[in-house]
Amino acid sequence: MAFINSLKLMTINRTLSLVDIESLNELLKTGLPLKNALTLIKTRNNEKAFTEIINKLDKGFLIEDVIVEYLPKSFISYLKPLIHDMSFSQSLNLAISFHNKSTDNLKTLEKSIMYPLILLFLGISGLYLFDNYGLDMLINMLKSFNTGLSMINVLRVIFRIIIYSFYFGMLIAVSLILYFSREKNIAVFYIFISKYFHNSIVQVYFCAEFISLFLICNDLGYKTKDALKILKSLHNKPIISLLAFHLEESLLKGNSLKQASSQIYFDETLSKFVNVAIHTNDFVYILNNYLTLSNERIVKTTKRLTLFIQLGTYIFIGAIIIFIYQLLFLPMQAISNF
């Protein structure tokens, strides 16, 4: 009984799930009062959180000040910049749209590139284990047959160079990812990419994300000025905030939208689509076409990259199998020479 009670306490927590948040958003869209909406979606798992929220609201606290204590960290960063500049229902709806769109973009990218990287890591790790725990045994066995080992020693040196180069490169890559994952550092990284690798796939990815979030604001009825203000406030998305800042700054200086989008921080293709959009009656349609084209380019580039990694990994694994196969047959060749 005590075990069951402790298990119940573990499942009942103070953090709301994304399903809870989306359910609350849908109820608020119908015009239902906040407290009624909170009561309707209360379950055994979220009861503690919603009960505390309702009690605090009854004491006079504002939902804007209360709700952030009960949200997942990944969602707070989207809601917090918005919640004091618009109604709770509006900020919640916009934050959910931003969160879902950004999560989908990231999942698509991770899904396409993670498999070949894992495959490469497993291949190199397998070679490392073989070099440290299997190769010595084979070499000692071959010594008893007076077999020449010069070629094996050369290949072993080559394999070790590959192994340690890979692990060293991986260490550098992880260090760079951790360093540039900080808000200020990733903005510096993007500025560097924009100056020295203009129109790179990195720039295309973030410009496409910027436009996708901009279109979400547009679909929800926000004008360009308000949309840029909203995007500029997203400090958890430093590059999106940077792009919104430079676009807004250029527009405030009196530049046209085409001129504003021609800055080095923006993908060159985006400027061309904006120029076309200015002369059409359907600005949103043209920007959606830009998103489609950008996503296709991102998919093609990641496919080429993953194909290159996969082919390299398969060739590498094949070479290792052939090498081991030859090693295993060396004793039999040595016996046949007697």
C-alpha positions as CSV (number, residue, x, y, z in Angstrom):
1,M,0.0,0.0,0.0
2,A,2.8,2.4,0.9
3,F,4.5,1.6,-2.4
4,I,1.3,2.4,-4.3
5,N,0.9,5.7,-2.5
6,S,4.5,6.7,-3.2
7,L,4.0,5.8,-6.9
8,K,0.9,8.0,-7.0
9,L,2.9,10.9,-5.6
10,M,5.5,10.4,-8.2
11,T,2.9,10.6,-11.1
12,I,1.2,13.7,-9.6
13,N,3.6,16.6,-10.1
14,R,3.5,20.4,-10.3
15,T,4.6,20.6,-13.9
16,L,2.0,20.7,-16.7
17,S,2.5,18.7,-19.8
18,L,2.3,20.1,-23.3
19,V,-1.0,18.2,-23.7
20,D,-2.4,20.1,-20.7
21,I,-1.3,23.4,-22.1
22,E,-2.8,22.7,-25.6
23,S,-6.0,21.6,-24.0
24,L,-6.2,24.8,-22.0
25,N,-5.5,26.8,-25.1
26,E,-8.3,25.2,-27.0
27,L,-10.8,25.8,-24.2
28,L,-9.8,29.4,-23.9
29,K,-10.4,29.9,-27.7
30,T,-14.1,29.0,-27.1
31,G,-14.4,31.9,-24.7
32,L,-14.7,29.8,-21.6
33,P,-13.6,31.5,-18.4
34,L,-10.1,30.7,-17.2
35,K,-11.1,29.0,-13.9
36,N,-13.7,26.9,-15.6
37,A,-11.2,25.8,-18.3
38,L,-8.7,24.8,-15.6
39,T,-11.3,22.8,-13.8
40,L,-12.4,21.0,-16.9
41,I,-8.9,19.7,-17.8
42,K,-8.0,18.7,-14.3
43,T,-6.9,15.1,-14.0
44,R,-5.2,13.0,-11.4
45,N,-1.8,13.7,-12.9
46,N,-2.2,17.5,-13.1
47,E,-4.5,18.0,-10.1
48,K,-1.9,19.3,-7.8
49,A,-0.7,22.0,-10.3
50,F,-4.2,23.2,-11.3
51,T,-5.4,23.2,-7.7
52,E,-2.5,25.4,-6.7
53,I,-3.1,27.7,-9.7
54,I,-6.8,28.1,-8.9
55,N,-6.1,28.8,-5.2
56,K,-3.6,31.5,-6.2
57,L,-6.0,33.1,-8.6
58,D,-8.7,33.1,-5.8
59,K,-6.1,35.0,-3.7
60,G,-5.9,37.8,-6.3
61,F,-2.7,36.7,-8.2
62,L,-2.6,37.2,-12.0
63,I,-2.5,34.2,-14.2
64,E,0.6,35.8,-15.9
65,D,2.5,35.7,-12.7
66,V,1.3,32.2,-11.6
67,I,1.4,30.0,-14.7
68,V,5.1,30.2,-15.4
69,E,5.8,28.3,-12.2
70,Y,4.1,25.2,-13.6
71,L,5.2,25.1,-17.2
72,P,8.0,23.0,-18.7
73,K,11.3,24.9,-19.2
74,S,11.2,24.3,-22.9
75,F,7.8,26.2,-23.1
76,I,8.4,29.0,-20.6
77,S,11.0,30.5,-22.8
78,Y,8.4,31.1,-25.5
79,L,5.6,32.3,-23.3
80,K,7.5,34.5,-20.9
81,P,8.5,37.3,-23.4
82,L,4.9,37.4,-24.7
83,I,2.7,37.1,-21.6
84,H,3.0,40.7,-20.3
85,D,2.5,42.3,-23.7
86,M,-0.8,40.7,-24.7
87,S,-3.7,38.8,-23.2
88,F,-3.0,35.4,-21.6
89,S,-5.1,33.6,-24.2
90,Q,-3.2,35.3,-27.1
91,S,0.2,34.8,-25.6
92,L,-0.6,31.1,-24.9
93,N,-1.8,30.5,-28.4
94,L,1.2,32.2,-30.0
95,A,3.7,30.5,-27.7
96,I,2.2,27.0,-28.5
97,S,2.4,27.8,-32.3
98,F,6.1,28.9,-31.9
99,H,7.0,26.0,-29.8
100,N,5.4,23.4,-32.0
101,K,6.9,24.9,-35.2
102,S,10.4,25.1,-33.8
103,T,10.2,21.6,-32.4
104,D,9.1,20.2,-35.7
105,N,11.9,21.9,-37.6
106,L,14.5,20.6,-35.2
107,K,13.1,17.1,-35.1
108,T,13.1,16.9,-38.9
109,L,16.8,18.0,-39.0
110,E,17.8,15.6,-36.2
111,K,15.9,12.7,-37.8
112,S,17.8,13.1,-41.1
113,I,21.3,13.4,-39.7
114,M,21.3,11.3,-36.5
115,Y,21.2,7.8,-38.0
116,P,24.4,8.2,-40.1
117,L,26.3,9.9,-37.3
118,I,25.3,7.1,-34.8
119,L,26.3,4.5,-37.5
120,L,29.7,6.2,-37.9
121,F,30.2,6.4,-34.1
122,L,29.4,2.7,-33.7
123,G,31.8,1.8,-36.5
124,I,34.7,3.8,-35.1
125,S,34.0,2.5,-31.6
126,G,33.9,-1.1,-32.9
127,L,37.3,-0.5,-34.5
128,Y,38.6,1.0,-31.2
129,L,37.5,-2.1,-29.2
130,F,39.0,-4.5,-31.8
131,D,42.3,-2.6,-31.8
132,N,42.5,-2.7,-28.0
133,Y,41.1,-6.1,-27.2
134,G,41.1,-8.3,-30.3
135,L,44.0,-7.4,-32.5
136,D,46.8,-8.1,-30.0
137,M,45.6,-11.7,-29.6
138,L,45.6,-12.2,-33.4
139,I,49.1,-10.7,-33.7
140,N,50.5,-12.9,-30.9
141,M,49.0,-15.9,-32.7
142,L,50.6,-14.9,-36.0
143,K,54.0,-14.5,-34.4
144,S,54.0,-18.2,-33.5
145,F,53.8,-18.9,-37.3
146,N,56.7,-16.6,-38.1
147,T,54.4,-14.5,-40.3
148,G,55.5,-11.1,-41.4
149,L,53.6,-8.4,-39.5
150,S,55.0,-5.2,-41.0
151,M,51.8,-4.5,-43.1
152,I,49.6,-5.3,-40.1
153,N,51.5,-2.8,-38.0
154,V,51.2,-0.1,-40.7
155,L,47.5,-0.7,-41.0
156,R,47.2,-0.6,-37.2
157,V,48.9,2.9,-37.1
158,I,46.5,4.1,-39.9
159,F,43.5,2.8,-37.9
160,R,44.6,4.5,-34.8
161,I,45.1,7.8,-36.6
162,I,41.5,7.4,-37.9
163,I,40.2,6.5,-34.5
164,Y,41.8,9.3,-32.5
165,S,41.2,11.9,-35.2
166,F,37.5,11.0,-35.1
167,Y,37.3,11.2,-31.3
168,F,39.3,14.4,-31.3
169,G,37.0,15.9,-33.9
170,M,33.9,14.8,-32.1
171,L,35.3,16.4,-28.9
172,I,35.8,19.7,-30.7
173,A,32.4,19.5,-32.3
174,V,30.6,18.8,-28.9
175,S,32.6,21.7,-27.3
176,L,31.6,24.1,-30.1
177,I,28.0,23.0,-29.9
178,L,27.9,23.6,-26.1
179,Y,29.7,26.9,-26.5
180,F,27.5,28.2,-29.3
181,S,24.3,26.9,-27.6
182,R,24.5,29.9,-25.3
183,E,22.2,32.7,-26.4
184,K,25.0,35.4,-26.9
185,N,27.4,33.0,-28.5
186,I,25.0,31.5,-31.1
187,A,24.2,35.0,-32.3
188,V,27.9,35.7,-32.7
189,F,28.2,32.4,-34.6
190,Y,25.4,33.4,-37.0
191,I,27.0,36.8,-37.6
192,F,30.3,35.0,-38.5
193,I,28.4,32.6,-40.8
194,S,26.6,35.5,-42.5
195,K,29.8,37.4,-43.2
196,Y,32.0,34.7,-44.4
197,F,29.6,31.9,-45.6
198,H,26.8,33.9,-47.0
199,N,23.8,31.9,-48.3
200,S,25.1,28.8,-46.6
201,I,22.7,26.1,-45.5
202,V,22.9,27.4,-41.9
203,Q,21.6,30.7,-43.0
204,V,18.9,29.2,-45.1
205,Y,17.7,27.1,-42.1
206,F,17.4,30.0,-39.7
207,C,15.9,32.4,-42.3
208,A,13.3,29.8,-43.1
209,E,12.5,29.4,-39.4
210,F,12.3,33.2,-39.1
211,I,9.8,33.4,-41.9
212,S,7.8,30.4,-40.6
213,L,7.4,32.2,-37.2
214,F,6.6,35.5,-38.9
215,L,3.8,33.8,-40.9
216,I,2.4,32.4,-37.7
217,C,2.1,35.9,-36.4
218,N,0.6,37.0,-39.7
219,D,-2.0,34.1,-39.6
220,L,-3.0,35.2,-36.1
221,G,-3.7,38.7,-37.3
222,Y,-0.6,40.6,-36.3
223,K,0.7,43.3,-38.6
224,T,4.4,43.4,-39.7
225,K,5.4,45.9,-37.1
226,D,3.8,43.9,-34.2
227,A,5.1,40.6,-35.6
228,L,8.7,41.9,-35.7
229,K,8.3,43.2,-32.1
230,I,7.1,39.8,-31.0
231,L,9.9,37.9,-32.7
232,K,12.5,40.4,-31.4
233,S,11.3,39.5,-27.9
234,L,12.1,35.8,-28.3
235,H,15.4,35.8,-26.3
236,N,15.4,32.0,-26.3
237,K,15.7,32.2,-30.1
238,P,18.7,34.6,-30.4
239,I,19.1,34.3,-34.1
240,I,15.3,34.9,-34.7
241,S,15.5,37.9,-32.4
242,L,18.6,39.1,-34.3
243,L,16.9,38.9,-37.7
244,A,13.8,40.7,-36.4
245,F,15.9,43.4,-34.9
246,H,17.9,44.1,-38.1
247,L,14.8,44.0,-40.3
248,E,12.9,46.3,-38.0
249,E,15.8,48.7,-37.7
250,S,16.2,48.9,-41.4
251,L,12.5,49.6,-41.9
252,L,12.5,52.3,-39.3
253,K,15.4,54.0,-41.2
254,G,13.0,54.4,-44.1
255,N,14.3,51.5,-46.2
256,S,11.9,49.4,-48.3
257,L,11.2,45.8,-47.3
258,K,13.3,44.6,-50.2
259,Q,16.3,46.7,-49.0
260,A,15.8,45.6,-45.4
261,S,15.8,41.9,-46.4
262,S,18.9,42.4,-48.6
263,Q,21.2,42.6,-45.5
264,I,23.9,40.0,-45.1
265,Y,22.0,38.5,-42.2
266,F,19.3,37.2,-44.6
267,D,19.4,34.5,-47.2
268,E,19.8,36.0,-50.7
269,T,16.9,34.0,-52.0
270,L,14.6,35.5,-49.4
271,S,15.3,39.0,-50.8
272,K,14.4,37.9,-54.3
273,F,11.1,36.4,-53.0
274,V,10.3,39.5,-51.1
275,N,10.9,41.6,-54.2
276,V,8.4,39.4,-56.1
277,A,5.9,39.5,-53.2
278,I,6.0,43.3,-53.1
279,H,4.6,43.4,-56.7
280,T,1.9,40.8,-56.1
281,N,-1.4,40.8,-54.1
282,D,-0.6,37.7,-52.1
283,F,2.5,38.4,-49.9
284,V,1.8,35.4,-47.7
285,Y,1.6,33.0,-50.7
286,I,5.0,34.1,-52.0
287,L,6.6,33.7,-48.5
288,N,5.1,30.2,-48.2
289,N,6.7,29.4,-51.6
290,Y,10.0,30.6,-50.2
291,L,9.6,28.3,-47.2
292,T,8.8,25.3,-49.5
293,L,11.9,26.0,-51.6
294,S,14.1,26.5,-48.5
295,N,12.9,23.3,-46.9
296,E,13.6,21.4,-50.1
297,R,17.1,22.8,-50.2
298,I,17.7,21.9,-46.6
299,V,16.4,18.3,-47.2
300,K,18.6,17.9,-50.3
301,T,21.7,19.2,-48.5
302,T,21.1,17.0,-45.4
303,K,20.5,14.0,-47.7
304,R,23.8,14.6,-49.5
305,L,25.6,15.0,-46.2
306,T,24.0,11.9,-44.7
307,L,24.7,9.9,-47.9
308,F,28.3,10.9,-47.8
309,I,28.6,9.9,-44.1
310,Q,26.8,6.6,-44.8
311,L,28.9,5.7,-47.8
312,G,32.1,6.6,-45.9
313,T,31.0,4.5,-42.9
314,Y,30.1,1.5,-45.1
315,I,33.4,1.7,-46.9
316,F,35.2,2.0,-43.7
317,I,33.4,-1.0,-42.1
318,G,33.9,-3.0,-45.3
319,A,37.6,-2.4,-45.2
320,I,37.8,-3.5,-41.5
321,I,35.9,-6.7,-42.3
322,I,38.3,-7.5,-45.2
323,F,41.2,-6.7,-42.9
324,I,40.0,-9.0,-40.2
325,Y,39.1,-11.7,-42.7
326,Q,42.7,-11.6,-44.1
327,L,44.1,-11.8,-40.6
328,L,42.1,-14.9,-39.8
329,F,43.4,-16.6,-42.9
330,L,47.1,-15.8,-42.4
331,P,47.6,-18.7,-39.9
332,M,46.2,-21.2,-42.5
333,Q,48.4,-19.7,-45.2
334,A,51.4,-20.1,-42.9
335,I,50.5,-23.7,-42.2
336,S,50.2,-24.4,-45.9
337,N,53.7,-23.1,-46.5
338,F,55.3,-25.7,-44.2
